Amino acid sequence: MSITVSIIGTGSVLPDQIVPNSAFLHHEFYNHDGEPFAHSNEVIIQKFEEITEIHERRYMTPEQQCSDLGVIAARRAIEDAGIDPESLDLIIVTHNFGDIAFESRHNDQMPPLASRVKAGLGIRNPDAVAFDILAGCPGWVQSVLTAQSYMVAGHAKRALVVGNEALSRTVDKHDRDGMIFADGAGAVVLEAGQDNPSNILGRAMRTYTDNGTAFYLKSNPSNKIGSDPKEMLIKMKGRKIYEFALRNVPDGMKAALDNAGMHLRDVKKIFIHQANAKLDHAVIERLYKLYGMKVSDVDAIAPMSIQWLGNSSVATVPTLLDMVLKENYQGHNVQRGDILLFASVGAGMTVNAFVYRW
């Protein structure tokens, strides 16, 4: 008899504030050297949308915090699972910047967001251990695999894994890359069982730090010269990240499939981190090439939400999963026995993936 780990409930929340690309028309954009761009904002935004396909994103309202979104998504996942929240043994919350009050730019990570989410859910059981994982955009996949390790080792029966992010509070309004980022939260409840056919079948985790890759995403002051040098905002080397992901993510996805003893042709759906539509499509096409196959329609196998939700980092994958399961999002659905492939890439630089039989 072997211990298996199953997803028994999902939940998500989409922030109420819709921010279209037109909201950036009057921003002052500067490059990383502090120089203004030669093109007008209309041209900058047009090129941005052509590359990313993002035409709008979601931001929290001023009175909300990142952990508030986490509580909502967690509560919905617990209700979907139909369990008593006091029966949870493990609560993992993944994010990148903690709670940041509107317009404060102050990162608040103590107490951990996991403790705040647990308190927000009203869970009193002290044996429901709560902690955070900071792992960049791959944080939710990393947290699921961390929970699985605890559960297979016999240290937890039930776990809540929440990915919540509030990137709108730490973007540089003078950096055109900031248009990518968004807010949101998604959660799952996991349960350990004996030889359950619905479970995690295989996994892969890799971190690359050579040749400067560790710093492709980091915190730096604003691009605008004269801004507060102590104000640390999210920054990324977009072209290098694109090249890194295209080179390494397909290999990581294949490694997870190999670990599961599965072939790509077995996969029904791919839930990939919603980083950039052009990048996600290119990664999946490259994955198919590794198998000597060609994908005729990426959108048919990989649901996409980046176009209207933006990149909410750790929240993109669990949010997408919840929408597909609850709403048949964009005509996508998951049936019992389907093989799903989850994958993510981000700060670190980390690539991770897991294969799941629904």
N, C-alpha and C positions, 0 to 999 in steps of 0.2 A: 504494500500500500504506500503510495506517495502523496505528499501534501501538494495540493494545487491551489492556485490563487485566482479567484474569479471576480469580475466586476458585477456587482449586484444592484448598483444604483448610480445614476448620473444626475447632474444639475448644473445650471449655468445662469449667468445674468449678463444682460447687455445694458451698459449705461444709457441713460436717457438722452444725453446731449449729443446730437448729430452735428458733426463738423464737416462741411463740404470743402472741397479744394478751393473754392472761391473765398473762403475765410482767410486764405494766406496771400491774397492779392496785394495787400498793403503792407506786408512784412518787409523789413530790410534784411536781405540775405547777403551773407558774406562767405567767402571760402575759408578754408582752415588757416590761411595766412592773413586773414583779416581784410582781404581785398573784396570790393563789391563785384558782382558778376556783370559781365557785359550785356547779357540778355535781360529783357524785361521779365517781370514776375509772370506775366501771361505765358511767355515762352518757357520759363523754368517749370511752371506748373504743368504745362502741356507735355513737356518731355518727361516729367516725373510720372504723369499718368500713363504715358505710353509704355514706360519701362515697368512700373509696378502694377498697373491696372487699378490702383486705388483712386476712387473718386470721392470717398468720404470715410470717416472713421467715427468712433464713439469715445466721448470723454465723460468722466464723472462730473456730477454737479458740484459746485463749490463747497457745499456742506458735507460731502461724502469723503471717506477715506478708503484706501486700498483694502484694509481689513473688513470694512463694511461690505464691500462686494463679495469678499470671501465668505462671510457669514451667510449671505443670501444664497450663494451657489451651494455651499455646504448643506444648508437646511433643505434645499430642494433635492439634493442627492440623497440625503438621509430619508426624506419622505418617500422618494422613489424606491429606495431599498426596502422600505417598510420595517425598519428596525428601531429599537429603542436607542437613542444616542448614547445613553449611559453604558451600552454594551460595547462601545468602541474601546479598543486597547491602544490605538495609535492614531495620532492626528499629525499629519505632515502638511505644512503650508509652504509653498514655494513662491518666491517673488524676487525682486532685485533691489528695491530701494526702500522698502518698508512703507510706513504711513508718512505722507508729506502733506501738511496742511496747505490749503489753497494759497498760492502766491508766497509761501514761506521759504521754499527751497531747502528746508531742514529735514534731513532724513531721520525718521524716528523708528528705531528697530528694537527698542527695549521698553517693555517686555517684547519677546518674540511675537510675530503676528500669529503664530499657531496658538499661543496662549490667549491672544485677543479673540481669535475665532472661537476657541473653546469656551471662553467666557461669554461671548455673544450668543452662543448656542445654549448657554445655561447648563452645560455639562458639569456635574459636581464630582464625578468619579475620579479620584486622584490617580488611579491606575491607568487612566487614559492619557498616556504620555504624549506631550505636544512639543514639537520642535520645528524649526524652519530649515529649509535648504535653499542656499543661494547658488545657482548654477547657470545663470544667464537664461536665454530662451529655452534651452533643453531641460529646464528645471522640473517641469511636470513629468516628463518621461523618466528623468532621473529619480524623482520622488516615488513614482510607481514602482520602479525597479528596486529602490531602497526598501519600500514597504514589503515587496515580495520577499526580499532577503530575510527580513525580520520574521515574516510569517512562515516561510519554509523552514526556518530554524526553530520554529515552535514558540516564538516570543510574542506572537500576537495572533488573535483569531479574526478580528475585524479591524480595518484601517480606513481612515478618511484621508484622501489626498486632494488638496486644494491648490489650484494655480490661480493666483490673483495678482493683477498688475495695474499700476497707475502711472504709465509712462508720460502722460500729459503733464504731470507735475515736475518732471525733470528734463524736459526737452528744451533745447536752445531755440528760441523763436527767430534767431538770426541764422540758423543752420537749415538749409533746405532738406537735409536728411531727416529732420525732425517731423516732416510731414508723414513719414511712414508710421509713426508710433501711435498707439491708442491704449485704451483701458478696457478691462473686462475681468471675468472670473469664471472658472469652470471647476467642477469637482466630481470625484467618483468615490464610491464606497466599495472596498475590496473585502472579500471573505475567504478564509482558508478552509479547504475541505479535503476529502480523500478521493483521489482519482476522478475529480469532476472533469468531464470532457470540455467544459467551457473554462478555459484558463490560459495563462501566459505560457506559450510553447517554447520560445527562444528569445534571446536578447543579445545586444552588443552595446558596449560603451567604450568610447575612446576620447582622450584629450591630447591635443597637439599644442605644444608650447614653443617649438623651435622656430628659428628665423623670424621672430617677432610676432608669430601668430597669436600669442597670449594677449597681445595688446591691440588686436584689430577692433575690439570694442572696449571702451574704457570711459572713465569720467574725466572731463577737462573743462576749463572755463569757456565762456561764450566765444563764438567766432568774432564778435564785434569788439574791436579795439577800444579800450577804456572801460570795459565791463568789469565787474567785481572779480578779481583773480582768484578769490577764495570760493567762488560759486562753482561747484562741480556739476556738470551736466552731461547727459549721455552723448557719446560721440562714437562714430564708427567709420572704418575705412571701407566704404561700400564696394569698390571694385575688387579689393583684396578678399573681402568676405565672399563675394560672388565666385571668384576663382577657387577659393578654398573649398566652398561648399560643393561646387560642381566636381571637384577633384576627389573629395573624401566622403560625402554623404552617400552616394550610391554604393560605395564599398561597405560602409557601415550597415546599410540596409540589407545588402546581400549577406553580410556576416551574421546578422540576426536570423535571416532565413536559413542559412546553413546550420546555425546552432539549433534551429527548430526542426531540421531535417525536411525543410519545405523548399519547393521551387516557386519562382515568381508566378508561374501559371496557376498556382493554387490560390493566389491572393484575390479576394473579392473587392476589397477597398483599401486604399492607402490614405491614412490620416497623417499628413505631413505638416510641420510647423508653417504657419502662414506668414512667411517672411517677405516675400516679393513674388508676384505671380510669374514673372519671367523666369526667375530663379527656380521656383518650385517645378514649373513645367520642364525646365532643362534638366533638373536633377532626376526626375522620373524618366524622362527620355533616355538619359544616360544609364539609369538602372536597367532599363529594358535592353539596352545595347550589351550590357554585361552578360545577358542571357542569350544573346544572339536573336533577340526579338525586337519588334517594332510596335509601338503603341499608336493606334489610329486616333484615339481621342483621350487625352490625359484627363479631361474634366469628367469623363464617364467613370473612371476608376478612382479619381482623387477629388473629393468635394473641395470647393474653394470658397473662402469667406473674406479673403484679404481685400477684395474690391470695395466692400461697404463697411467692413469692421476694422480695417487697418491691421497693423501688427501689434497685438496685445501681449507679445512675448509668451510667458508661461501659460497664458490663458487660451491661446489660439487652438491647441489640439483638443483639450477637454470640452471647450465650448462647441467646436465643430462636431465632435462625437455626440454631444447631447442634442444638438439640433437635428442631426441625421436620425438619431433614435426616436426623438419625440415628434418630429415634424416631417419626416421624409424630405429633408432639406434638399432643394434643387432636384427632386426626384430620386435621391439616393436613399437606399434602405439597407438594413442589415438583418439577415435571417439566421436562425439558430444553425450553428455548424459552419458559418462563413469564416474564412480566414482573413484577418485584418492585419495590416502592417502599419505600425506607428513609428514616426521618425522625427528627429529634431536636430537643429544645429544652432550654435550660438557662442556667446562670450566664453573665452577660455583658452583656445577654441575647442569646444566639445561637440562630438557627434554621438548620438545614441538612438537606439531603435529597439522595438520589441514586436514579436509576432503573437497574435492572440486568436484563439478559436472562440467564436461567439457562442 
